[in-house]
């Protein structure tokens, strides 16, 4: 399908900052064919009028747990370990695979409606999130959450499940896979070494929670005599493309290790605040050249999957903590939510910016909203005045998945019905 997005204000890549220009964008099949100049022989099947609209690259949620979407507002105001093991884990134990499918559907619905076109997911019910992604038209990187102790049967079984899921969906080019060792407190050192060797053998990246809470740090030092970052390094995990979620409780030595191994860090401001874990040292990591990107974490802890909201928190928190209005600018937040996330997921040749030759993962926002008007600085507006409801049209891989605020690829009412049934059964 050929799509012409005509005469629209667009946020395009620039150096050092993104640039805002009025232009035409041409989409052919799955890709952006050209920007500004009409390709020879191009005949649009559909033309979208850009008047009063803003075109941005689809946002990238670099860390979440989509299946948890129906758990929002059921485990609040608890300490981290009480939240995880006292409330969330018992719900997960009562979940069925079908529950995970509908939870992922609800998450995708929320993300798409607030401008996210790609997400990096750690899940526990194989095939279900991936099935929801394939059906919805979304782009995703899927990690089967791994828990294990040495070469135990349970750990081996989860690894085999990860490979089975990868093989089952190898025909869908919107979906890629990583291994997801959960955390240092659920995977012992021997198992982490096994995961590292498996990842090398299969040429696959890693997605893991690291240094999220003070308790995690204390326990890791007690059990292994080092920080979680040092543990990941010595087990060989950092020899693979590695995404570290959180990195809240880290010091200079940890940051130097992350920078040395080109580890990408996902900061999750709302979740980290809500669980009382603190704030990741984002400006300090940026100063050391670490690729920092942005995530929401799951709805059980956030309790939202709205990356626009996360951009606002990211910029405001660090300005306040560091007593500096220049700290983490709107331009930097925009990059964290787009191209930095794409780099972390090894998708920077695919998405993350609006450029000819990349996949057409595009979001059109309505500028004629009080929150966005007048259009003094659209990049600043994304962090400081937008709320996500301005999202009007979403294109992923050249397919229009949402138009006029209505998702075309999913049954929204069915998702609401099924997820309500799940919580009625499991118990609120």
Beta strands, then each sheet from edge to edge (+ up, - down):
strand 1: 2-12
strand 2: 19-28
strand 3: 31-35
strand 4: 46-49
strand 5: 53-57
strand 6: 59-64
strand 7: 116-123
strand 8: 139-146
strand 9: 175-181
strand 10: 206-210
strand 11: 242-246
strand 12: 264-267
strand 13: 292-294
strand 14: 362-366
strand 15: 391-396
strand 16: 399-403
strand 17: 406-407
sheet 1: 3+ 2- 1+ 4+
sheet 2: 3+ 2- 1+ 5+ 14- 15+ 16- 17+
sheet 3: 6+ 7+ 8+ 9+
sheet 4: 10+ 11+ 12+ 13+
end
